[in-house]
Amino acid sequence: MAAPARPLHAVPNGPTPLALKARDGTLLHADQWNPDARGRAVVFSHGFGQTRHAWRAAATTVAARGHRCIAVDGRGHGASGWAADGRYAFAQFADDARVVTAAVGGRPVWVGASMGGLIGLVVAADAEVAPYEALVLVDITPRWERAGVERILAFMRAHPEGFETVEQAQQAVTDYLPHRAAQDRAPARLEKLLVRRADGRWRWHWDPRMLDMVSADAGGMDGRLHEAARRLRIPVLLVSGGRSDVVSEHTIEEFLALAPHAEHQRIDDATHMVAGDANDRFGALIAAFLERLPAGGRPPVPES
């Protein structure tokens, strides 16, 4: 029988800032909701080119169910530090995840979109005892559709010279995500994703030096990611977008064969940007998944 739903709690002041230091000294910025909550700790890890702000609505929904939520900007993204030498590698992001997990304490639930999901998958599988109570993969599987990933990278590589105005940047986003509602296109909302440089032009918040390095690094990880999926022994939820061009029926079926205990939920009208496309439904799915985890956590899934 499913556990009764937690009562809604007020989250009156929204998130509070949190700063963590990676092992190499890079500062990682985060937002935290309900730091004293008695529910589970939930860490939200964004995808390549996103920021912690992608999780604001979902984290608010989950926090309102009495859980502690932490959304982190990855290195080279958002408010977090950029690599002084311009060098990035998937292993660095994974190590940062271990630092964040240790700072949160206990065994949080890791919710990772795209790159954030791959990070959580590898960290969970690499440890003798998974540092997470459960794992949520948001529109990512160990194998992905390369055309969809190339479309994302093409957007990120475009406009290296930046934009003269925020409105020009907004038009670029509208062209990239034409299905988004008009209220999601307000330039004021976009300013959190932009940085104004010394020359007065607006550029995206990410370090452009990491694009080729990280994409090439992740592109050679197929074998490791498949083995990581086979080794998963914690509860797993895969949330996919029905209109995604990054995951497909084939990649989903392959993942579920590797991790047959995993659950799968699809949001039919969402693209790869699941949380942004369907915040309310996505937040409700995560909250419901947390409620299905028994108090004290579920024991590891036994070897088959």
Sine and cosine of phi, psi and omega as CSV:
sin_phi,cos_phi,sin_psi,cos_psi,sin_omega,cos_omega
0.00,0.00,0.70,-0.71,-0.01,-1.00
-0.92,0.39,0.54,-0.84,0.04,-1.00
-0.93,0.36,0.54,-0.84,0.03,-1.00
-0.89,0.45,0.55,-0.84,-0.03,-1.00
-0.90,0.44,0.62,-0.78,0.05,-1.00
-0.94,0.35,0.56,-0.83,0.08,-1.00
-0.92,0.40,0.47,-0.88,0.04,-1.00
-0.95,0.30,0.63,-0.77,0.03,-1.00
-0.88,-0.47,0.58,-0.82,0.07,-1.00
-0.95,0.31,0.64,-0.76,0.11,-0.99
-0.85,-0.52,0.96,0.27,-0.28,-0.96
-0.92,0.40,-0.55,0.84,-0.14,-0.99
-0.97,-0.25,0.13,0.99,-0.02,-1.00
0.92,0.40,-0.32,-0.95,-0.06,-1.00
-0.98,0.22,0.40,-0.92,0.13,-0.99
-0.92,-0.40,0.52,-0.85,-0.04,-1.00
-0.96,0.28,0.51,-0.86,0.01,-1.00
-0.62,-0.78,0.72,-0.70,0.02,-1.00
-0.85,-0.53,0.75,-0.66,0.00,-1.00
-0.81,-0.58,0.46,-0.89,-0.03,-1.00
-0.92,-0.39,0.82,-0.57,0.07,-1.00
-0.94,0.34,0.22,-0.98,-0.07,-1.00
-0.89,0.45,-0.44,0.90,0.02,-1.00
-1.00,-0.03,0.15,0.99,0.04,-1.00
1.00,-0.08,-0.15,0.99,0.03,-1.00
-0.89,0.46,0.74,-0.67,-0.01,-1.00
-1.00,0.06,0.79,-0.62,0.02,-1.00
-0.94,-0.34,0.84,-0.54,-0.02,-1.00
-0.99,-0.12,0.58,-0.81,-0.05,-1.00
-0.58,-0.81,0.30,-0.95,0.20,-0.98
-0.92,-0.40,0.57,-0.82,-0.02,-1.00
-0.75,-0.67,0.72,-0.69,0.08,-1.00
-0.92,-0.39,0.64,-0.77,0.10,-0.99
0.81,0.59,0.84,0.54,-0.06,-1.00
-0.87,0.49,-0.40,0.92,-0.03,-1.00
-0.97,-0.25,0.23,0.97,-0.05,-1.00
-0.90,0.44,0.51,-0.86,0.00,-1.00
-1.00,-0.02,-0.13,0.99,0.02,-1.00
-0.98,0.21,-0.37,-0.93,-0.02,-1.00
-0.97,0.23,0.38,-0.92,0.19,-0.98
-1.00,-0.03,0.74,-0.67,-0.05,-1.00
-0.80,-0.60,0.85,-0.52,0.03,-1.00
-0.97,-0.23,0.79,-0.61,0.02,-1.00
-0.97,-0.26,0.83,-0.56,-0.03,-1.00
-0.87,-0.49,0.87,-0.49,-0.13,-0.99
-0.98,0.22,0.14,-0.99,0.04,-1.00
-1.00,0.05,0.12,-0.99,0.00,-1.00
-0.85,0.53,0.80,-0.60,0.02,-1.00
1.00,0.09,0.00,1.00,0.04,-1.00
-0.97,-0.23,-0.06,-1.00,0.06,-1.00
-0.68,-0.73,0.05,-1.00,0.05,-1.00
-0.87,0.50,-0.40,0.92,-0.03,-1.00
-0.91,0.41,-0.33,0.94,0.04,-1.00
-0.88,0.47,-0.36,0.93,-0.10,-1.00
-0.98,-0.19,0.00,1.00,-0.18,-0.98
-0.81,0.58,-0.77,0.64,-0.05,-1.00
-0.92,0.39,-0.70,0.72,-0.02,-1.00
-0.90,0.44,-0.68,0.73,0.00,-1.00
-0.91,0.42,-0.60,0.80,0.05,-1.00
-0.89,0.45,-0.67,0.75,0.03,-1.00
-0.88,0.47,-0.72,0.69,-0.03,-1.00
-0.94,0.35,-0.64,0.77,0.03,-1.00
-0.89,0.46,-0.56,0.83,0.01,-1.00
-0.91,0.41,-0.24,0.97,0.09,-1.00
-1.00,-0.04,0.16,0.99,0.09,-1.00
1.00,-0.06,0.32,0.95,-0.01,-1.00
-0.96,-0.28,0.42,-0.91,0.10,-0.99
-1.00,0.01,0.79,-0.62,-0.06,-1.00
-0.84,-0.54,0.67,-0.74,0.02,-1.00
-0.75,-0.67,0.83,-0.56,0.06,-1.00
-0.89,-0.45,0.81,-0.59,-0.17,-0.98
-0.90,-0.44,0.65,-0.76,0.20,-0.98
-0.99,0.13,0.84,-0.55,0.09,-1.00
-0.92,0.39,0.36,-0.93,0.05,-1.00
-0.83,0.55,0.62,-0.79,-0.02,-1.00
0.98,0.21,0.09,1.00,-0.02,-1.00
-0.78,-0.63,0.52,-0.85,0.15,-0.99
0.82,0.58,-0.76,-0.65,-0.05,-1.00
-1.00,0.03,-0.11,0.99,-0.02,-1.00
-0.96,0.27,0.32,-0.95,-0.08,-1.00
-0.93,0.36,0.46,-0.89,0.11,-0.99
-0.99,-0.10,0.46,-0.89,0.03,-1.00
-0.92,0.40,0.80,-0.61,-0.04,-1.00
-0.87,0.48,-0.58,0.82,-0.02,-1.00
-1.00,-0.08,0.05,1.00,0.03,-1.00
0.96,0.27,0.16,0.99,-0.04,-1.00
-0.99,-0.17,0.75,-0.67,0.02,-1.00
-0.73,-0.68,0.51,-0.86,0.06,-1.00
-0.48,-0.88,0.47,-0.88,0.01,-1.00
-0.83,0.56,-0.61,0.79,-0.02,-1.00
-0.86,0.51,-0.55,0.84,0.04,-1.00
-0.91,0.42,-0.71,0.71,0.00,-1.00
-0.89,0.46,-0.63,0.77,0.03,-1.00
-0.91,0.42,-0.66,0.75,0.02,-1.00
-0.92,0.39,-0.60,0.80,0.08,-1.00
-0.87,0.49,-0.63,0.78,0.02,-1.00
-0.88,0.47,-0.62,0.79,0.04,-1.00
-0.91,0.42,-0.62,0.78,0.03,-1.00
-0.90,0.44,-0.72,0.69,0.01,-1.00
-0.88,0.47,-0.70,0.71,-0.02,-1.00
-0.87,0.49,-0.69,0.72,0.02,-1.00
-0.90,0.44,-0.61,0.79,0.00,-1.00
-0.93,0.37,-0.59,0.81,0.02,-1.00
-0.93,0.38,-0.63,0.78,0.02,-1.00
1.00,0.03,0.40,-0.92,0.00,-1.00
0.92,0.39,-0.51,-0.86,0.02,-1.00
-0.83,-0.56,1.00,0.03,-0.02,-1.00
-0.94,0.34,0.22,-0.98,0.18,-0.98
-1.00,0.02,0.77,-0.63,-0.02,-1.00
-0.98,-0.18,0.85,-0.52,0.05,-1.00
-0.93,-0.38,0.93,-0.37,-0.09,-1.00
-0.81,-0.58,0.78,-0.62,0.06,-1.00
-0.99,-0.12,0.78,-0.63,0.11,-0.99
0.80,0.60,-0.91,-0.42,-0.01,-1.00
-0.84,0.55,-0.63,0.77,0.02,-1.00
-0.88,0.47,-0.54,0.84,0.07,-1.00
-0.95,0.33,-0.65,0.76,0.03,-1.00
-0.89,0.45,-0.63,0.78,0.05,-1.00
-0.87,0.49,-0.75,0.66,0.00,-1.00
-0.89,0.46,-0.62,0.78,0.02,-1.00
-0.87,0.49,-0.74,0.67,-0.03,-1.00
-0.92,0.38,-0.70,0.72,-0.02,-1.00
-0.90,0.44,-0.65,0.76,0.00,-1.00
-0.90,0.44,-0.65,0.76,-0.08,-1.00
-0.99,0.16,-0.44,0.90,-0.07,-1.00
-0.96,0.28,-0.47,0.88,-0.07,-1.00
-0.99,0.12,0.54,-0.84,0.06,-1.00
-0.88,0.47,-0.66,0.75,0.15,-0.99
-0.88,-0.48,0.86,-0.51,-0.07,-1.00
-0.83,0.56,0.72,-0.70,0.01,-1.00
-0.97,0.25,-0.07,1.00,-0.01,-1.00
-0.93,-0.38,0.55,-0.83,0.12,-0.99
-0.96,0.29,-0.58,0.81,-0.01,-1.00
-0.39,-0.92,0.26,-0.97,-0.06,-1.00
-0.75,-0.67,0.73,-0.68,0.10,-1.00
-0.89,-0.46,0.86,-0.51,0.04,-1.00
-0.98,-0.21,0.84,-0.54,-0.07,-1.00
-0.96,-0.28,0.97,-0.24,0.04,-1.00
0.79,0.61,0.75,0.66,0.10,-0.99
-0.49,-0.87,0.62,-0.79,0.04,-1.00
-0.69,-0.72,0.28,-0.96,-0.06,-1.00
-0.83,0.55,-0.51,0.86,0.15,-0.99
-0.90,-0.44,0.64,-0.77,-0.03,-1.00
-0.75,-0.66,0.23,-0.97,0.02,-1.00
-0.99,0.16,0.91,-0.42,-0.14,-0.99
-0.91,0.41,-0.49,0.87,0.01,-1.00
-0.88,0.47,-0.63,0.77,0.02,-1.00
-0.91,0.40,-0.67,0.74,0.02,-1.00
-0.91,0.41,-0.65,0.76,0.02,-1.00
-0.90,0.45,-0.56,0.83,0.05,-1.00
-0.90,0.44,-0.67,0.74,0.03,-1.00
-0.89,0.46,-0.74,0.68,-0.03,-1.00
-0.90,0.43,-0.57,0.82,0.03,-1.00
-0.90,0.44,-0.65,0.76,0.05,-1.00
-0.90,0.44,-0.68,0.74,-0.05,-1.00
-0.93,0.37,-0.51,0.86,-0.01,-1.00
-0.99,0.11,-0.31,0.95,-0.03,-1.00
-0.93,0.37,0.41,-0.91,0.07,-1.00
0.84,0.55,0.76,0.64,0.02,-1.00
-0.88,0.48,-0.37,0.93,0.01,-1.00
-0.99,0.12,-0.09,1.00,0.02,-1.00
0.99,0.12,-0.30,-0.95,-0.08,-1.00
-0.76,-0.65,0.54,-0.84,0.05,-1.00
-0.96,0.29,-0.56,0.83,-0.02,-1.00
-0.71,-0.71,0.34,-0.94,0.08,-1.00
-0.89,0.45,-0.57,0.82,0.00,-1.00
-0.88,0.47,-0.59,0.81,0.05,-1.00
-0.91,0.40,-0.64,0.77,0.06,-1.00
-0.90,0.44,-0.63,0.78,0.01,-1.00
-0.89,0.46,-0.60,0.80,0.02,-1.00
-0.90,0.43,-0.60,0.80,0.05,-1.00
-0.89,0.46,-0.64,0.77,0.03,-1.00
-0.93,0.37,-0.66,0.75,0.01,-1.00
-0.88,0.47,-0.64,0.77,0.04,-1.00
-0.91,0.42,-0.57,0.82,-0.03,-1.00
-0.98,0.19,-0.59,0.81,-0.04,-1.00
-0.81,-0.58,0.92,0.40,-0.10,-0.99
-0.92,0.40,-0.28,0.96,-0.06,-1.00
-0.99,0.15,-0.23,0.97,-0.07,-1.00
-0.91,0.40,0.56,-0.83,0.01,-1.00
-0.91,0.42,0.41,-0.91,-0.06,-1.00
-0.86,0.52,-0.59,0.81,-0.03,-1.00
-0.92,0.39,-0.33,0.94,0.03,-1.00
-1.00,0.10,-0.01,1.00,-0.09,-1.00
-0.96,-0.29,0.14,0.99,-0.03,-1.00
-0.91,0.42,0.78,-0.63,-0.01,-1.00
-0.82,0.57,-0.54,0.84,-0.01,-1.00
-0.88,0.48,-0.55,0.83,0.02,-1.00
-0.96,0.29,-0.45,0.89,-0.06,-1.00
-0.98,0.22,-0.36,0.93,-0.09,-1.00
-0.87,0.49,-0.43,0.90,0.03,-1.00
-0.93,0.37,-0.30,0.95,-0.03,-1.00
-0.98,-0.19,0.08,1.00,-0.07,-1.00
-0.85,-0.53,0.42,-0.91,0.07,-1.00
-0.77,-0.63,0.75,-0.66,0.03,-1.00
-1.00,-0.03,0.87,-0.49,-0.07,-1.00
-1.00,0.06,0.09,-1.00,-0.07,-1.00
-0.87,0.49,-0.45,0.89,-0.01,-1.00
-0.99,0.13,0.04,1.00,0.04,-1.00
1.00,0.04,-0.11,0.99,-0.02,-1.00
-1.00,0.03,0.49,-0.87,0.00,-1.00
-1.00,-0.05,0.78,-0.63,0.05,-1.00
-0.80,-0.60,0.39,-0.92,0.01,-1.00
-0.88,0.47,0.39,-0.92,-0.14,-0.99
-0.96,0.30,-0.21,0.98,-0.10,-1.00
-1.00,-0.04,0.39,-0.92,0.05,-1.00
-0.98,0.21,0.92,-0.39,-0.07,-1.00
-0.90,0.43,-0.30,0.95,-0.02,-1.00
-0.93,0.37,-0.31,0.95,-0.07,-1.00
-1.00,0.04,-0.21,0.98,-0.16,-0.99
-0.85,0.52,-0.84,0.54,-0.06,-1.00
-0.93,0.36,-0.60,0.80,-0.04,-1.00
-0.91,0.42,-0.77,0.63,-0.08,-1.00
-0.95,0.32,-0.63,0.77,0.00,-1.00
-0.90,0.43,-0.62,0.78,0.04,-1.00
-0.93,0.36,-0.63,0.78,0.01,-1.00
-0.88,0.48,-0.78,0.63,-0.02,-1.00
-0.92,0.39,-0.53,0.85,-0.03,-1.00
-0.90,0.44,-0.36,0.93,0.01,-1.00
-0.98,-0.18,0.31,0.95,-0.12,-0.99
-0.96,-0.28,0.19,0.98,-0.10,-1.00
-0.77,0.64,-0.78,0.63,-0.05,-1.00
-0.88,0.47,-0.68,0.73,-0.02,-1.00
-0.91,0.42,-0.65,0.76,-0.02,-1.00
-0.93,0.38,-0.63,0.78,0.04,-1.00
-0.90,0.43,-0.68,0.74,0.03,-1.00
-0.91,0.41,-0.61,0.80,0.05,-1.00
-0.88,0.48,-0.67,0.75,0.02,-1.00
-0.89,0.45,-0.65,0.76,0.03,-1.00
-0.89,0.46,-0.52,0.86,-0.10,-0.99
-1.00,0.04,-0.09,1.00,-0.03,-1.00
-0.88,0.47,0.79,-0.61,0.02,-1.00
-0.75,-0.66,0.48,0.88,0.07,-1.00
-0.81,-0.59,0.30,-0.95,0.07,-1.00
-0.86,0.52,0.66,-0.75,-0.06,-1.00
-0.71,-0.70,0.69,-0.72,0.14,-0.99
-0.84,-0.55,0.81,-0.59,0.14,-0.99
-0.97,-0.23,0.85,-0.53,0.08,-1.00
-0.94,-0.35,0.88,-0.47,-0.03,-1.00
-0.91,-0.42,0.39,-0.92,0.11,-0.99
-1.00,-0.09,0.77,-0.64,-0.04,-1.00
-0.89,0.45,-0.38,0.92,0.01,-1.00
-0.96,-0.29,0.27,0.96,-0.03,-1.00
-0.93,0.38,0.58,-0.81,0.15,-0.99
-0.95,-0.32,0.19,0.98,0.02,-1.00
-0.97,-0.23,-0.66,0.75,0.15,-0.99
-0.94,-0.34,0.36,-0.93,-0.04,-1.00
-0.59,-0.81,0.11,-0.99,0.05,-1.00
-0.82,0.57,-0.64,0.77,-0.04,-1.00
-0.91,0.41,-0.74,0.67,-0.04,-1.00
-0.93,0.36,-0.54,0.84,0.04,-1.00
-0.92,0.38,-0.72,0.69,0.01,-1.00
-0.88,0.48,-0.63,0.77,0.02,-1.00
-0.89,0.46,-0.70,0.71,0.01,-1.00
-0.90,0.44,-0.70,0.72,-0.03,-1.00
-0.91,0.41,-0.45,0.89,0.10,-0.99
-0.95,0.30,-0.55,0.83,0.03,-1.00
-0.96,0.27,-0.59,0.81,-0.02,-1.00
-0.79,-0.62,0.97,0.26,-0.14,-0.99
-0.91,0.42,-0.27,0.96,0.04,-1.00
-0.99,0.13,-0.15,0.99,-0.06,-1.00
-0.94,0.34,0.55,-0.83,0.15,-0.99
-1.00,-0.02,0.41,-0.91,0.07,-1.00
-0.71,-0.71,0.78,-0.62,0.09,-1.00
-0.81,-0.59,0.72,-0.69,0.00,-1.00
-0.91,-0.41,0.71,-0.71,0.17,-0.99
-0.97,-0.23,0.97,-0.25,-0.27,-0.96
-0.85,0.53,-0.65,0.76,-0.12,-0.99
-0.99,-0.11,0.19,0.98,0.01,-1.00
-1.00,-0.06,0.51,-0.86,0.11,-0.99
-1.00,-0.06,-0.34,-0.94,0.07,-1.00
-0.87,0.50,-0.47,0.88,0.00,-1.00
-1.00,0.09,0.91,0.41,-0.18,-0.98
-0.86,0.50,-0.79,0.61,-0.07,-1.00
-0.88,0.47,-0.66,0.76,0.00,-1.00
-0.94,0.33,-0.54,0.84,-0.02,-1.00
-0.98,0.22,-0.53,0.84,-0.13,-0.99
-0.59,-0.81,0.87,0.50,-0.11,-0.99
-0.82,0.57,-0.74,0.67,-0.08,-1.00
-0.89,0.45,-0.73,0.68,-0.02,-1.00
-0.93,0.36,-0.61,0.80,0.02,-1.00
-0.90,0.43,-0.74,0.67,0.02,-1.00
-0.86,0.51,-0.63,0.78,0.02,-1.00
-0.91,0.41,-0.61,0.79,0.04,-1.00
-0.89,0.46,-0.69,0.73,0.00,-1.00
-0.91,0.41,-0.71,0.70,0.01,-1.00
-0.87,0.50,-0.67,0.75,0.00,-1.00
-0.92,0.40,-0.62,0.79,0.04,-1.00
-0.89,0.47,-0.68,0.74,0.03,-1.00
-0.88,0.47,-0.61,0.79,0.01,-1.00
-0.92,0.39,-0.44,0.90,-0.01,-1.00
-0.98,0.18,-0.20,0.98,0.06,-1.00
-0.99,0.12,0.86,-0.51,-0.05,-1.00
-0.88,0.48,0.41,-0.91,0.05,-1.00
-0.83,0.56,0.70,-0.71,-0.02,-1.00
1.00,0.05,-0.06,1.00,0.03,-1.00
1.00,0.02,0.45,-0.89,0.03,-1.00
-1.00,0.04,0.65,-0.76,0.05,-1.00
-0.89,0.45,0.41,-0.91,0.00,-1.00
-0.82,0.57,0.55,-0.84,0.04,-1.00
-0.93,0.37,0.78,-0.63,-0.07,-1.00
-0.93,0.37,0.39,-0.92,0.09,-1.00
-0.87,0.50,0.64,-0.77,0.02,-1.00
-0.99,0.12,0.00,0.00,0.00,0.00
